[in-house]
């Protein structure tokens, strides 16, 4: 079913289209695409006191979790924690070997942000961490999480979580690790959506633009609104697009919802896959954009609602 609705504008014509599409996933999903033409546009060698730490330009390795947090705070660094697979050690764990690879380290160093690496065996300490609310997205198993101590807005918050245990739609790939350093400053939900877009095999280009603060606020608010309503849609788009007060360019918005009872990364990958099934939606997600934002929120119905907003 295609729904069309036109709203009178002084500077633009608004076109909204809702599509019920058959995803390649096991069930049909609803995805929505909207755009407005000619709308206003703007975007906008370390040392530690720990004798056990290993210091490299741009990277500090500390095996003790408490000490790693302390140093990350003192140095205003990004803290990457890798919980190894069960019964694996630093000699035979796949992620440990990847983090030791000079080419991988170079990707982190080029981010121009100081990183603290902390690797933990799957033991009592790490399993206690895995049962904390902030790490529920690791599926209570091995994985990688990032805590942001480099940016005041996200200070001390988990901003990335990559579970190594397979989910319904998200399966960890070692290449995902290489995406972490270039993710913009943002929340766990924002960065997870962006990672899901960037890891897609088609290599979408929409996130090559600027991660715009105003767009990110708008995407977050709309995902929250959809989750509260428990209904996907471009609710109140006319007012919302006016409030963005952008300065020229084409504004686009895409929305999608997950299936119930999925975790965050499964839902992010699910929504991106659904957009891929619609040529109109995928043109927005895949195409080059000067600015972008993504976010996703879960409703009380256990469904996640994703929003992407772009300026071409």
C-alpha positions in Angstrom: 0.0 0.0 0.0 1.3 3.5 -0.9 0.0 6.5 1.0 0.7 10.0 -0.4 0.0 13.2 1.4 1.0 16.7 0.4 1.4 19.7 2.7 1.6 23.3 1.4 4.9 25.0 2.2 6.4 28.3 1.4 9.7 26.9 0.2 9.1 23.2 -0.3 6.7 20.5 -1.2 6.5 17.6 1.3 6.0 14.1 0.1 5.5 11.2 2.4 5.3 7.5 1.4 4.6 4.5 3.6 5.4 1.1 2.2 4.6 -2.3 3.5 7.5 -4.3 2.2 8.5 -8.0 2.3 12.0 -8.0 3.8 14.4 -10.9 3.1 13.9 -11.6 6.8 11.4 -14.2 8.0 8.5 -11.7 8.4 7.1 -8.7 6.5 8.1 -5.4 8.1 6.8 -1.8 7.6 9.3 0.8 6.6 8.7 4.5 5.9 10.5 7.1 3.7 9.9 10.8 3.6 11.7 13.8 2.0 11.3 17.5 1.6 12.7 19.6 -1.2 14.7 22.8 -0.8 14.4 23.1 2.9 16.7 25.5 4.8 20.6 23.5 5.9 23.4 23.6 8.3 25.5 21.0 9.8 27.9 21.6 11.3 53.7 9.2 24.5 51.5 8.6 27.3 52.5 7.3 30.7 50.7 5.6 33.6 51.7 4.7 37.1 50.9 1.0 36.6 54.0 -1.2 36.2 51.8 -3.6 34.3 50.7 -1.2 31.6 52.1 -1.2 28.1 52.3 2.1 26.4 52.3 2.8 22.6 51.6 6.0 20.8 47.9 6.6 21.0 47.2 3.3 22.9 47.7 2.3 26.6 47.3 -1.4 27.5 46.3 -2.2 31.1 45.2 -5.7 32.1 43.5 -4.6 35.3 39.9 -3.3 34.8 39.8 -0.9 37.8 43.2 0.5 36.9 42.1 0.9 33.2 39.1 2.9 34.2 41.3 5.1 36.4 43.8 5.8 33.7 41.1 6.4 31.1 39.5 9.0 33.3 42.8 10.7 34.1 43.8 10.8 30.4 40.3 11.6 29.0 40.6 8.5 26.8 38.3 6.0 25.2 38.3 2.7 27.1 38.0 -0.5 25.1 37.4 -3.6 27.1 37.5 -7.0 25.4 36.2 -10.0 27.4 37.8 -13.1 25.8 35.9 -16.1 24.8 35.4 -18.8 27.4 38.5 -21.0 27.9 40.6 -18.6 25.8 43.6 -16.7 26.9 45.9 -14.0 25.4 47.7 -16.7 23.4 44.7 -18.0 21.5 41.8 -15.6 21.5 40.8 -14.2 18.1 40.1 -10.6 19.2 43.2 -10.5 21.3 45.3 -11.4 18.3 43.5 -8.8 16.2 44.0 -6.0 18.8 47.8 -6.9 18.7 47.9 -6.5 14.9 49.9 -3.4 14.0 47.5 -2.6 11.1 44.5 -2.7 13.5 46.3 -0.5 16.1 47.1 2.0 13.3 43.4 2.4 12.7 42.9 3.3 16.4 45.9 5.6 16.5 44.7 7.5 13.4 41.5 8.4 15.2 43.6 11.0 17.1 41.9 10.0 20.3 43.8 8.2 23.1 42.7 4.7 23.7 43.1 2.5 26.7 42.8 -1.3 25.9 41.9 -3.7 28.7 41.5 -7.4 28.0 39.9 -9.7 30.4 39.6 -13.5 30.6 36.1 -15.0 30.9 36.2 -15.4 34.7 34.4 -14.3 37.8 35.4 -10.6 37.4 34.2 -10.4 33.8 31.0 -12.4 34.3 30.1 -10.1 37.2 30.5 -7.2 34.7 28.3 -8.9 32.2 25.4 -9.0 34.6 25.4 -5.2 35.0 22.5 -3.3 33.2 25.0 -1.3 31.2 26.4 -4.4 29.5 23.2 -6.3 28.9 23.8 -5.9 25.1 26.8 -8.3 25.3 24.3 -11.2 25.6 26.1 -12.3 28.9 29.0 -13.7 26.9 32.3 -12.6 25.5 32.5 -9.4 23.5 33.9 -5.9 23.3 32.5 -2.7 24.9 33.7 0.9 24.8 33.3 3.4 27.6 33.7 7.1 26.7 35.9 9.1 29.0 37.1 11.4 26.2 33.9 13.4 25.7 32.1 15.3 28.4 28.6 14.7 26.9 29.1 10.9 27.2 31.6 10.7 30.0 31.6 7.3 31.7 28.9 5.8 29.5 29.0 2.6 27.5 28.8 3.8 23.9 29.5 0.6 22.0 28.9 -3.0 22.7 29.8 -5.9 20.3 28.6 -9.3 21.5 30.6 -12.3 20.2 27.7 -14.6 20.8 25.6 -14.9 17.6 22.2 -13.3 17.6 19.3 -13.5 15.2 20.6 -10.9 12.8 23.9 -9.6 14.2 26.9 -11.9 14.1 30.2 -10.5 15.2 32.9 -10.1 12.6 36.4 -9.0 13.4 36.0 -6.2 10.8 33.5 -4.6 13.2 36.3 -3.8 15.5 37.9 -1.6 12.8 34.7 0.5 12.7 34.8 1.5 16.3 37.5 4.3 16.2 35.7 6.3 13.5 32.2 6.2 15.0 31.1 9.8 16.0 30.6 10.9 19.6 27.2 9.7 20.6 25.1 7.3 22.6 25.1 3.5 22.5 21.9 3.5 20.4 23.2 6.1 18.0 26.6 4.5 17.4 25.0 1.1 17.1 22.7 2.3 14.3 25.6 3.9 12.5 27.8 0.8 12.9 24.9 -1.3 11.5 24.8 1.0 8.4 28.6 1.0 7.9 29.0 -2.7 8.2 26.4 -3.5 5.5 28.0 -5.3 2.5 26.8 -2.6 0.1 29.0 0.0 1.9 26.4 2.8 2.2 27.8 6.3 2.0 25.2 8.4 4.0 27.3 8.2 7.2 30.4 9.7 5.4 28.9 13.1 5.9 28.8 15.2 9.1 27.1 13.7 12.2 25.0 16.8 12.8 24.0 17.7 16.4 20.6 19.1 15.5 19.7 16.2 13.3 20.8 13.8 16.0 18.5 15.4 18.5 15.7 15.2 16.0 16.3 11.5 15.3 16.5 10.7 19.0 13.3 12.6 19.8 11.4 10.9 16.9 12.6 7.4 17.8 11.5 8.1 21.4 8.2 9.4 20.2 7.5 6.3 18.0 8.5 4.0 20.9 6.1 5.8 23.2 3.3 5.6 20.7 4.3 2.0 19.8 3.7 3.0 16.2 6.1 3.7 13.4 5.6 6.8 11.3 6.6 10.3 10.4 4.4 11.8 13.1 4.2 15.6 13.0 6.8 15.9 10.3 5.6 19.3 9.2 6.3 20.9 12.5 9.5 18.9 13.2 11.0 19.8 9.8 10.3 23.5 10.5 12.0 23.3 13.8 15.2 22.0 12.3 15.7 25.4 10.6 18.2 24.1 8.2 19.8 26.3 5.5 19.2 24.9 2.1 19.5 21.3 0.8 17.2 18.3 0.7 16.0 16.8 4.0 15.1 13.1 4.1 13.8 10.9 6.9 13.6 7.1 7.0 11.9 5.0 9.7 11.8 1.3 10.4 10.8 -1.0 13.2 12.2 -4.3 14.4 10.5 -7.5 15.3 9.6 -8.0 19.0 12.0 -9.4 21.6 15.3 -8.6 19.9 18.3 -6.9 21.4 19.8 -3.7 20.2 22.3 -4.8 17.6 19.9 -7.4 16.2 17.3 -4.7 15.8 19.7 -2.2 14.2 20.8 -4.8 11.6 17.2 -5.8 11.1 16.1 -2.2 10.4 19.0 -1.6 8.0 18.1 -4.8 6.2 14.5 -3.7 5.8 15.6 -0.3 4.3 17.7 -2.3 1.9 14.5 -4.0 0.5 13.0 -0.7 -0.6 14.8 1.2 -3.5 13.4 4.6 -2.2 14.6 4.1 1.4 18.0 2.7 0.3 18.7 5.7 -2.0 18.6 7.8 1.2 20.6 5.4 3.3 23.1 4.4 0.6 23.5 7.8 -1.1 26.0 10.5 -0.2 24.6 13.0 2.3 26.2 16.2 3.6 24.9 15.5 7.1 23.2 12.6 8.9 21.9 11.2 12.1 20.5 7.9 13.3 18.9 6.6 16.5 16.7 3.8 17.7 14.6 3.3 20.8 12.6 0.3 22.3 9.0 0.6 23.2 7.2 -1.2 26.0 6.0 -3.7 23.3 9.7 -4.8 23.0 9.8 -3.4 19.4 12.7 -1.1 18.5 11.9 2.0 16.4 14.7 3.4 14.2 15.0 6.9 12.6 17.5 8.2 10.1 17.5 11.9 9.0 19.7 13.3 6.3 20.6 16.5 4.5 21.7 16.0 0.9 
